């Protein structure tokens, strides 16, 4: 079970040297920050000839600062060191943040590859893409500002507070009590900040998912003249984001305004306390008060960051929650399962039901038995469940009820990756990946693989002269968008053949090809069936070309109540034709 602390603990454990270096550099930078106002107080002593109580702080140095030349050299060195350590503090903190994002990005993509395909189909990819943008940036800030900077600021504030008490206990106590006022104000609006932040982020995530879906479906939008309805939907969502954003900005602006306002009010109260308490009348404490005020002014940015860090925490916690949901959703499917052991490719679907929104509206109690080693055909019209069966056999989907077996092994208890090492699919539902033809049909970049890919591509294209010729380096566009339907189908066959897997699932085997090319493809499928299990799914009549040993027909959808609207399908065993096994 993934949670925020587990992720951060693992990161800190793996980057312990860098973490300690960052904290030590931050500590040194904090000490130098405090040393600057102390040195300014020492200069005050030089101007007016005092030897204040505060000057004892500098007596621990290995050189005498009572000489003005030595002091000026010391002060210059102090400024240079402060600049250098400020750079390394910022650099080391930023590197920590970048490494956290790098590690989390890799982990996130790794686990997103394990999320059930159905999740992406139901929710779209937009919500998951947001994890790679806003959420990773938020956890980076959580690390750099909410943990590392917060820790260094707290150490600096503690050191400054100790020095304030050292200079004057009464003023130190006054400052400490005065900080409770802005802290109480921040805590009072924390709950409203959390609710506003969560609502704002969720609405933006929903809009990204909506936009991603509409852009990918732009052909449908244009063909059916749906620009105005989609713009109206977008505007309604954008209006909600605007309202939520204004409310969120109102709360964060209030925090950003109250924090410095309260701190400067505290400083004004400190001035009044010094004046009316008579502390300013003592020449012996004059430089101490000067150091005190300069130190307070120096640490005010630190106090502002500490009081505003709650915003960073809220954003980070929401992003961690979203990321953990992704990791745990994938982890739920990552159980210890048995590896698949191929025998002969016998497929059995037993009483399987599947549908959307918890309804068995694709099929109910489907039974299908495909003997291994040979060619079988599953016939069915559009919506009869052919593509769903392909995804059940390859374990991209899981049945709502019932079981799917291959070679007697229950796929519910079988590791999907090891199963898919034996199964390949030729389908328009499985897009081409890569920039070029070679990347689309071969995952390997080795020279010997390129030679094999070139030989197969030449062979397939020579027997499909009606299709425009492609080379291995031809660009295919995003998911093959630059190619014709026939070219995509030819490359899908090439990709499957190069894998040389034992079980072939082919959807609409001749779709996209000319009529003259059908005998060639029918012959290739028959060749494959001699040593493999080949299961063909088709809505068009292909039996006369393929002459399968077994044919199964999926029942047509029967509308509920005899009307035209679709109803829930109730299927028992499929109708068997030819020499099929019941």
RAVENPE-V321434 format. One record per residue. RES is the residue in three letters. SS is DSSP state (A for helix, B for strand, O for the rest). PSI is psi in radians with two decimals (999 if undefined). Layout:
{{RES/SS/PSI} {RES/SS/PSI}}
//
This chain:
{{UNK/O/2.10} {UNK/O/2.47} {UNK/O/2.92} {UNK/A/-0.80} {UNK/A/-0.62} {UNK/A/-0.76} {UNK/A/-0.80} {UNK/A/-0.67} {UNK/A/-0.74} {UNK/A/-0.66} {UNK/A/-0.81} {UNK/A/-0.65} {UNK/A/-0.69} {UNK/A/-0.23} {UNK/O/0.65} {UNK/A/-0.78} {UNK/A/-0.79} {UNK/A/-0.65} {UNK/A/-0.82} {UNK/A/-0.68} {UNK/A/-0.77} {UNK/A/-0.75} {UNK/A/-0.70} {UNK/A/-0.72} {UNK/A/-0.69} {UNK/A/-0.70} {UNK/A/-0.77} {UNK/A/-0.70} {UNK/A/-0.65} {UNK/A/-0.74} {UNK/A/-0.71} {UNK/A/-0.59} {UNK/A/-0.71} {UNK/A/-0.56} {UNK/A/-0.48} {UNK/A/-0.90} {UNK/A/-0.54} {UNK/A/-0.73} {UNK/A/-0.63} {UNK/A/-0.68} {UNK/A/-0.62} {UNK/A/-0.68} {UNK/A/-0.62} {UNK/A/-0.70} {UNK/A/-0.71} {UNK/A/-0.72} {UNK/A/-0.68} {UNK/A/0.08} {UNK/O/0.51} {UNK/O/2.77} {UNK/O/1.49} {UNK/O/2.90} {UNK/A/-0.58} {UNK/A/-0.50} {UNK/A/-0.33} {UNK/A/-0.42} {UNK/A/-0.54} {UNK/A/-0.09} {UNK/A/-0.30} {UNK/A/-0.12} {UNK/O/2.63} {UNK/O/0.21} {UNK/O/2.79} {UNK/O/2.16} {UNK/O/0.18} {UNK/O/-0.17} {UNK/O/2.27} {UNK/A/-0.61} {UNK/A/-0.77} {UNK/A/-0.69} {UNK/A/-0.74} {UNK/A/-0.68} {UNK/A/-0.75} {UNK/A/-0.78} {UNK/A/-0.71} {UNK/A/-0.76} {UNK/A/-0.67} {UNK/A/-0.78} {UNK/A/-0.74} {UNK/A/-0.81} {UNK/A/-0.70} {UNK/A/-0.74} {UNK/A/-0.78} {UNK/A/-0.81} {UNK/A/-0.55} {UNK/A/-0.68} {UNK/A/-0.87} {UNK/A/-0.55} {UNK/A/-0.84} {UNK/A/-0.73} {UNK/A/-0.88} {UNK/A/-0.69} {UNK/A/-0.74} {UNK/A/-0.68} {UNK/A/-0.72} {UNK/A/-0.80} {UNK/A/-0.75} {UNK/A/-0.69} {UNK/A/-0.64} {UNK/A/-0.77} {UNK/A/-0.73} {UNK/A/-0.82} {UNK/A/-0.76} {UNK/A/-0.66} {UNK/A/-0.79} {UNK/A/-0.75} {UNK/A/-0.72} {UNK/A/-0.83} {UNK/A/-0.67} {UNK/A/-0.75} {UNK/A/-0.52} {UNK/A/-0.47} {UNK/O/-0.28} {UNK/O/-0.19} {UNK/O/2.43} {UNK/O/2.43} {UNK/A/-0.60} {UNK/A/-0.59} {UNK/A/-0.77} {UNK/A/-0.63} {UNK/A/-0.64} {UNK/A/-0.75} {UNK/A/-0.22} {UNK/O/3.02} {UNK/O/-0.22} {UNK/A/-0.75} {UNK/A/-0.58} {UNK/A/-0.55} {UNK/A/-0.57} {UNK/A/-0.55} {UNK/A/-0.50} {UNK/A/-0.13} {UNK/A/-1.50} {UNK/A/-0.72} {UNK/A/-0.73} {UNK/A/-0.64} {UNK/A/-0.65} {UNK/A/-0.70} {UNK/A/-0.45} {UNK/A/-0.79} {UNK/A/-0.61} {UNK/A/-0.72} {UNK/A/-0.93} {UNK/A/-0.75} {UNK/A/-0.64} {UNK/A/-0.34} {UNK/A/-1.12} {UNK/A/-0.92} {UNK/A/-0.68} {UNK/A/-0.76} {UNK/A/-0.79} {UNK/A/-0.63} {UNK/A/-0.67} {UNK/A/-0.72} {UNK/A/-0.77} {UNK/A/-0.73} {UNK/A/-0.68} {UNK/A/-0.75} {UNK/A/-0.73} {UNK/A/-0.71} {UNK/A/-0.74} {UNK/A/-0.70} {UNK/A/-0.67} {UNK/A/-0.76} {UNK/A/-0.59} {UNK/A/-0.71} {UNK/A/-0.80} {UNK/O/1.92} {UNK/A/-0.66} {UNK/A/-0.77} {UNK/A/-0.66} {UNK/A/-0.77} {UNK/A/-0.68} {UNK/A/-0.78} {UNK/A/-0.73} {UNK/A/-0.78} {UNK/A/-0.62} {UNK/A/-0.49} {UNK/A/-0.33} {UNK/A/-0.47} {UNK/A/-0.97} {UNK/A/-0.56} {UNK/A/-0.74} {UNK/A/-0.66} {UNK/A/-0.72} {UNK/A/-0.76} {UNK/A/-0.54} {UNK/A/-0.54} {UNK/O/0.18} {UNK/A/-0.74} {UNK/A/-0.73} {UNK/A/-0.65} {UNK/A/-0.75} {UNK/A/-0.81} {UNK/A/-0.74} {UNK/A/-0.70} {UNK/A/-0.78} {UNK/A/-0.78} {UNK/A/-0.76} {UNK/A/-0.81} {UNK/A/-0.72} {UNK/A/-0.71} {UNK/A/-0.69} {UNK/A/-0.66} {UNK/A/-0.74} {UNK/A/-0.67} {UNK/A/-0.66} {UNK/A/-0.73} {UNK/A/-0.74} {UNK/A/-0.83} {UNK/A/-0.75} {UNK/A/-0.75} {UNK/A/-0.77} {UNK/A/-0.65} {UNK/A/-0.65} {UNK/A/-0.42} {UNK/O/0.54} {UNK/A/-0.55} {UNK/A/-0.75} {UNK/A/-0.70} {UNK/A/-0.79} {UNK/A/-0.78} {UNK/A/-0.61} {UNK/O/0.27} {UNK/O/0.87} {UNK/O/0.33} {UNK/A/-0.83} {UNK/A/-0.82} {UNK/A/-0.68} {UNK/A/-0.63} {UNK/A/-0.66} {UNK/A/-0.74} {UNK/A/-0.75} {UNK/A/-0.74} {UNK/A/-0.69} {UNK/A/-0.74} {UNK/A/-0.72} {UNK/A/-0.63} {UNK/A/-0.70} {UNK/A/-0.67} {UNK/A/-0.70} {UNK/A/-0.80} {UNK/A/-0.78} {UNK/A/-0.67} {UNK/A/-0.72} {UNK/A/-0.72} {UNK/A/-0.72} {UNK/A/-0.78} {UNK/A/-0.56} {UNK/A/-0.73} {UNK/A/-0.81} {UNK/A/-0.63} {UNK/A/-0.64} {UNK/A/-0.76} {UNK/A/-0.80} {UNK/A/-0.47} {UNK/A/-0.69} {UNK/A/-0.68} {UNK/A/-0.99} {UNK/A/-0.61} {UNK/A/-0.79} {UNK/A/-0.62} {UNK/A/-0.72} {UNK/A/-0.54} {UNK/A/-0.67} {UNK/A/-0.69} {UNK/A/-0.70} {UNK/A/-0.72} {UNK/A/-0.62} {UNK/A/-0.75} {UNK/A/-0.77} {UNK/A/-0.68} {UNK/A/-0.75} {UNK/A/-0.74} {UNK/A/-0.85} {UNK/A/-0.28} {UNK/A/-0.16} {UNK/O/0.14} {UNK/A/-0.50} {UNK/A/-0.18} {UNK/A/-0.26} {UNK/O/2.03} {UNK/A/-0.46} {UNK/A/-0.47} {UNK/A/0.09} {UNK/A/-0.87} {UNK/A/-0.56} {UNK/A/-0.73} {UNK/A/-0.70} {UNK/A/-0.83} {UNK/A/-0.72} {UNK/A/-0.86} {UNK/A/-0.76} {UNK/A/-0.70} {UNK/A/-0.72} {UNK/A/-0.79} {UNK/A/-0.61} {UNK/A/-0.69} {UNK/A/-0.02} {UNK/A/-0.72} {UNK/A/-0.61} {UNK/A/-0.79} {UNK/A/-0.64} {UNK/A/-0.76} {UNK/A/-0.71} {UNK/A/-0.64} {UNK/A/-0.36} {UNK/A/-0.12} {UNK/A/-0.32} {UNK/A/-0.58} {UNK/A/-0.78} {UNK/A/-0.73} {UNK/A/-0.76} {UNK/A/-0.85} {UNK/A/-0.73} {UNK/A/-0.73} {UNK/A/-0.70} {UNK/A/-0.76} {UNK/A/-0.71} {UNK/A/-0.68} {UNK/A/-0.77} {UNK/A/-0.77} {UNK/A/-0.72} {UNK/A/-0.59} {UNK/A/-0.71} {UNK/A/-0.84} {UNK/A/-0.72} {UNK/A/-0.53} {UNK/A/-0.72} {UNK/A/-0.67} {UNK/A/-0.49} {UNK/O/-0.41} {UNK/O/0.03} {UNK/O/0.71} {UNK/O/2.87} {UNK/O/1.80} {UNK/O/2.83} {UNK/B/2.44} {UNK/O/2.56} {UNK/O/2.36} {UNK/O/1.98} {UNK/O/2.42} {UNK/O/-1.18} {UNK/O/0.00} {UNK/O/0.51} {UNK/O/2.24} {UNK/B/2.29} {UNK/B/2.09} {UNK/B/2.12} {UNK/B/2.01} {UNK/B/0.70} {UNK/B/2.37} {UNK/B/2.50} {UNK/B/2.53} {UNK/O/-3.09} {UNK/O/2.66} {UNK/O/0.77} {UNK/O/0.34} {UNK/O/2.52} {UNK/O/1.04} {UNK/O/0.01} {UNK/O/-1.01} {UNK/B/2.78} {UNK/B/2.17} {UNK/B/0.93} {UNK/B/2.36} {UNK/B/2.25} {UNK/B/2.27} {UNK/B/2.00} {UNK/B/1.95} {UNK/O/2.66} {UNK/O/2.79} {UNK/O/1.50} {UNK/B/-3.07} {UNK/B/2.24} {UNK/B/2.63} {UNK/B/2.32} {UNK/B/2.03} {UNK/B/2.50} {UNK/O/2.57} {UNK/O/-3.11} {UNK/O/2.29} {UNK/O/0.06} {UNK/O/-0.20} {UNK/O/0.23} {UNK/A/-0.89} {UNK/A/-0.63} {UNK/A/-0.69} {UNK/A/-0.72} {UNK/A/-0.77} {UNK/A/-0.50} {UNK/A/-0.75} {UNK/A/-0.66} {UNK/O/0.08} {UNK/O/0.55} {UNK/O/-0.50} {UNK/O/2.77} {UNK/O/2.39} {UNK/O/2.58} {UNK/O/-0.68} {UNK/B/2.92} {UNK/B/-3.06} {UNK/B/2.70} {UNK/B/2.22} {UNK/B/2.48} {UNK/B/2.14} {UNK/O/0.69} {UNK/O/0.06} {UNK/B/2.15} {UNK/B/2.08} {UNK/A/-0.38} {UNK/A/-0.46} {UNK/A/0.20} {UNK/B/2.42} {UNK/O/2.19} {UNK/A/-0.67} {UNK/A/-0.77} {UNK/A/-0.58} {UNK/A/-0.81} {UNK/A/-0.14} {UNK/O/-0.27} {UNK/O/-0.09} {UNK/B/2.38} {UNK/B/2.68} {UNK/B/2.37} {UNK/B/1.85} {UNK/O/2.60} {UNK/O/-0.31} {UNK/O/-0.23} {UNK/O/1.67} {UNK/O/2.86} {UNK/O/2.37} {UNK/O/2.48} {UNK/O/2.98} {UNK/O/-0.52} {UNK/B/2.99} {UNK/A/-0.78} {UNK/A/-0.75} {UNK/A/-0.54} {UNK/A/-0.56} {UNK/A/-0.16} {UNK/O/2.21} {UNK/O/-0.29} {UNK/O/2.58} {UNK/O/0.23} {UNK/O/2.61} {UNK/A/-0.69} {UNK/A/-0.56} {UNK/A/-0.62} {UNK/A/-0.69} {UNK/A/-0.74} {UNK/A/-0.71} {UNK/A/-0.70} {UNK/A/-0.74} {UNK/A/-0.76} {UNK/A/-0.74} {UNK/A/-0.76} {UNK/A/-0.75} {UNK/A/-0.81} {UNK/A/-0.69} {UNK/A/-0.58} {UNK/A/-0.48} {UNK/O/0.11} {UNK/O/1.11} {UNK/O/-0.31} {UNK/O/-0.32} {UNK/O/2.45} {UNK/O/2.38} {UNK/O/2.54} {UNK/O/2.65} {UNK/O/2.96} {UNK/O/-0.46} {UNK/O/0.09} {UNK/O/2.30} {UNK/B/2.45} {UNK/O/-0.17} {UNK/O/3.10} {UNK/A/1.99} {UNK/A/0.55} {UNK/A/0.40} {UNK/O/-0.33} {UNK/O/-0.06} {UNK/O/2.74} {UNK/O/2.94} {UNK/A/-0.70} {UNK/A/-0.70} {UNK/A/-0.72} {UNK/A/-0.69} {UNK/A/-0.72} {UNK/A/-0.77} {UNK/A/-0.55} {UNK/A/-0.70} {UNK/A/-0.78} {UNK/A/-0.76} {UNK/A/-0.78} {UNK/A/-0.73} {UNK/A/-0.63} {UNK/A/-0.42} {UNK/A/-0.49} {UNK/O/0.69} {UNK/O/2.95} {UNK/O/-0.38} {UNK/B/2.11} {UNK/B/2.23} {UNK/B/2.00} {UNK/B/2.10} {UNK/B/2.17} {UNK/O/1.32} {UNK/O/-0.50} {UNK/O/0.12} {UNK/O/2.24} {UNK/O/-0.17} {UNK/O/2.71} {UNK/O/2.80} {UNK/A/-0.58} {UNK/A/-0.34} {UNK/A/-0.19} {UNK/A/-0.77} {UNK/A/-0.64} {UNK/A/-0.85} {UNK/A/-0.61} {UNK/A/-0.71} {UNK/A/-0.69} {UNK/A/-0.71} {UNK/A/-0.72} {UNK/A/-0.67} {UNK/A/-0.78} {UNK/A/-0.66} {UNK/A/-0.25} {UNK/O/-0.55} {UNK/O/0.06} {UNK/O/2.96} {UNK/B/2.05} {UNK/B/2.10} {UNK/B/2.03} {UNK/B/2.37} {UNK/B/2.24} {UNK/B/2.52} {UNK/O/-0.49} {UNK/O/2.72} {UNK/O/2.00} {UNK/O/-0.04} {UNK/A/-0.63} {UNK/A/-0.44} {UNK/A/-0.65} {UNK/A/-0.53} {UNK/O/1.04} {UNK/O/2.69} {UNK/O/-0.48} {UNK/B/2.35} {UNK/B/2.34} {UNK/B/2.35} {UNK/B/2.17} {UNK/O/2.33} {UNK/O/2.59} {UNK/O/2.72} {UNK/O/2.24} {UNK/O/2.02} {UNK/O/2.51} {UNK/A/2.35} {UNK/A/0.20} {UNK/A/0.08} {UNK/O/-2.92} {UNK/O/-0.31} {UNK/O/2.56} {UNK/O/2.52} {UNK/O/-3.10} {UNK/O/2.29} {UNK/O/2.40} {UNK/O/1.84} {UNK/O/2.37} {UNK/O/-2.30} {UNK/B/2.54} {UNK/O/2.74} {UNK/B/2.34} {UNK/B/2.39} {UNK/B/2.59} {UNK/O/-2.65} {UNK/O/1.10} {UNK/O/2.66} {UNK/O/2.18} {UNK/O/999}}
//
